[in-house]
Amino acid sequence: MLRTWNVTRLVLFLVGLAGLGLLPFDSGRPARALAQKSTEKTTDLNDLSMEVAALQTLHTFKLGTPRLKALLALAKETAQKSKKRTEADASDKFRKKLLELREALVKNDDDQIDKLSEQLEQLRNDEDPDLYDDVEVTDEARKSAPKVLASLSTVQVTNHLAGYDEIPDPFLLMNKTMFDGKMRKLAPEQWKEERDQAATQASELLAGVDAALARKVKDVILKHFDKVRAMKQPEAYKQRMKLGKERDSDIRKLVPNMGPMDILKNLVENDLAELLSNPRLQAAVEARLAHTTK
């Protein structure tokens, strides 16, 4: 029942996927004209964190000027509206490192990006800063993500996938949540939190950017999670093959296509939808355009 990903094989397969060819996606206007707006750095730590996240995604796709200009125009329609957020709490050292990473991403300096990303992650683990940088995916972004994906080249998509340390697999995620002994030892509240996170991630990988379908899939997944949770561990493990097939059968009634290429497509579309929803996408793109047109 357990399914594993061979990332190299999937990426090579994706290179041959005919549906991801190059399509015109250029406004035809000079990049400098689109980048003339102020690229002044934000001083708000939440905004800075969201801008860095947007720049990181742009970097993994390795988008050229035409794509960046198109995203700049699209962001005005798809980005989440600015909202008042709780003030972030982080050290000056963390802020400085985040600013340094932003500069490296704007300059597209691969060596510095790798170095600073590792240093920032270490600081994040050591300090556990309080950031309120969540991005709510908008309906406009969900509608636009498949079109943006169709406009990208196969190389750009594989570049993005190569940025993952490990490609997420919804089936492995669900199996771990249902049958892993460590998960069953969690306290009720912690279990509920982990269960909800796993169900959300798995449903998005299976349903893609269709929010209504993802909610239905999540409900099915939660039903099976709770069913197994109520069973004794030895009995659940003994019946894991049967329980997994029943779960997949119920999900397939909602999502008939659950193959690896469907899941990869959903993964990239969800990443694009989050990027398009990012309130700091416009600032991130303007910064990149300002640098590339110097």
Protein Blocks (a to p, Z undefined) as FASTA:
>chain_A
ZZcddfklmmmmmmmpmklcccddbehiafklmmmpccbdcfbfklmmmmmmmmmmmmmn
opafklmmmmmmmmmmmpccddddddddddfklmmmmmmmmmmmmnopaklmmmmmmmmm
mmmmmnopaddfbccddfklmmmmmmmmmmpcfklmmmmmmmpmbacdfklmmmmmmmmm
klmmpcfklmmmmmmmmmmmmmmmmnomalklmmmmmmmmmmmmmmmmmpcfklmmmmmm
mmmmmmmmmmmmmmmblcfklmmmmmmmmmmmmmmmpmklmmmmmmmmmmmmZZ
